[in-house]
Amino acid sequence: MAEIMDVGAQVKCALEEPEKNWKFSASAAGERNFWINYQDAYEEMIRHTSTTEVPRYVVRADNKWFTHLVISAVLLRTLSELELSYPKVPAAERKELEAAKQELLKKK
């Protein structure tokens, strides 16, 4: 419900300040009546499309530092769970690389 009030304040501001009139659409006033339906549909979509393998995260964007903190934490956790490592180079290829390195160093 707080989101509806925030949107209402934004619309009022857009209407009262001529330089912000471009932000307002007359159809937006009628669309506010469907806000709860939109929220329900949005929550249902997240609930039905977020899985353990492919999770979805809903992060409020009205507080930038907090938004960035949450996103950073999710990325850090996700990357640490991947257990990434450099590929192993077979011994034969390492020998070839060392030979190429020595050849390049001789040409200096």
C-alpha positions as CSV (number, residue, x, y, z in Angstrom):
1,M,0.0,0.0,0.0
2,A,2.9,2.3,0.7
3,E,3.9,1.9,-3.0
4,I,0.5,3.2,-4.1
5,M,0.9,6.3,-1.9
6,D,4.5,6.8,-3.3
7,V,3.2,6.6,-6.8
8,G,0.3,9.0,-6.0
9,A,2.8,11.5,-4.6
10,Q,5.0,11.2,-7.7
11,V,1.9,11.7,-10.0
12,K,0.9,14.8,-8.0
13,C,4.4,16.2,-8.3
14,A,4.4,15.5,-12.0
15,L,1.1,17.3,-12.5
16,E,2.0,20.3,-10.3
17,E,5.4,21.0,-11.9
18,P,5.1,21.9,-15.6
19,E,8.6,20.8,-16.4
20,K,7.6,17.3,-15.2
21,N,4.3,17.0,-17.0
22,W,5.9,14.8,-19.6
23,K,6.2,12.1,-16.9
24,F,2.4,11.8,-16.5
25,S,0.0,10.0,-18.8
26,A,-3.7,10.6,-18.4
27,S,-4.2,6.8,-18.6
28,A,-2.1,6.3,-15.5
29,A,-4.8,7.7,-13.2
30,G,-7.1,4.8,-14.3
31,E,-4.4,2.3,-14.2
32,R,-3.9,3.0,-10.5
33,N,-7.1,1.1,-9.9
34,F,-5.4,-2.1,-11.0
35,W,-2.3,-1.7,-8.9
36,I,-3.2,-4.6,-6.5
37,N,-3.9,-6.8,-9.6
38,Y,-0.5,-5.9,-11.1
39,Q,1.2,-6.6,-7.8
40,D,-0.5,-10.0,-7.5
41,A,0.4,-10.9,-11.1
42,Y,4.0,-9.8,-10.5
43,E,4.3,-11.9,-7.3
44,E,2.8,-14.9,-9.0
45,M,5.2,-14.6,-11.9
46,I,8.2,-14.5,-9.5
47,R,6.8,-17.4,-7.5
48,H,6.3,-19.6,-10.6
49,T,9.5,-18.8,-12.4
50,S,12.1,-18.7,-9.6
51,T,13.8,-22.1,-9.1
52,T,16.7,-23.4,-7.0
53,E,18.7,-23.6,-10.2
54,V,17.7,-20.2,-11.5
55,P,16.6,-18.0,-8.6
56,R,15.0,-14.6,-9.1
57,Y,15.7,-11.8,-6.7
58,V,13.4,-8.9,-6.1
59,V,15.2,-5.9,-4.8
60,R,13.6,-2.5,-4.1
61,A,15.3,0.2,-6.1
62,D,14.2,3.2,-4.0
63,N,17.4,3.2,-1.8
64,K,20.4,2.9,-4.1
65,W,23.1,2.1,-1.5
66,F,20.9,-0.7,-0.1
67,T,20.1,-2.0,-3.6
68,H,23.7,-2.1,-4.5
69,L,24.5,-3.9,-1.2
70,V,21.9,-6.6,-1.8
71,I,23.0,-7.2,-5.4
72,S,26.6,-7.3,-4.4
73,A,25.9,-9.9,-1.7
74,V,23.9,-12.1,-4.1
75,L,26.7,-11.9,-6.7
76,L,29.4,-12.7,-4.2
77,R,27.5,-15.6,-2.8
78,T,26.6,-16.9,-6.3
79,L,30.2,-16.6,-7.6
80,S,31.7,-18.3,-4.5
81,E,29.3,-21.2,-4.9
82,L,30.5,-21.8,-8.5
83,E,33.9,-23.2,-7.2
84,L,35.7,-21.7,-10.2
85,S,39.3,-22.6,-11.1
86,Y,41.7,-22.1,-13.9
87,P,41.7,-24.9,-16.5
88,K,44.4,-27.5,-16.1
89,V,47.1,-27.4,-18.8
90,P,48.3,-30.9,-19.7
91,A,52.0,-31.5,-19.3
92,A,52.7,-31.8,-23.0
93,E,51.1,-28.4,-23.6
94,R,53.1,-26.9,-20.7
95,K,56.3,-28.2,-22.3
96,E,55.3,-26.6,-25.6
97,L,54.5,-23.3,-23.9
98,E,57.9,-23.3,-22.1
99,A,59.7,-24.0,-25.4
100,A,57.8,-21.1,-27.1
101,K,58.7,-18.8,-24.1
102,Q,62.3,-19.7,-24.4
103,E,62.2,-19.0,-28.1
104,L,60.7,-15.6,-27.6
105,L,63.2,-14.7,-24.9
106,K,66.1,-15.6,-27.2
107,K,64.8,-13.1,-29.8
108,K,65.1,-10.1,-27.5
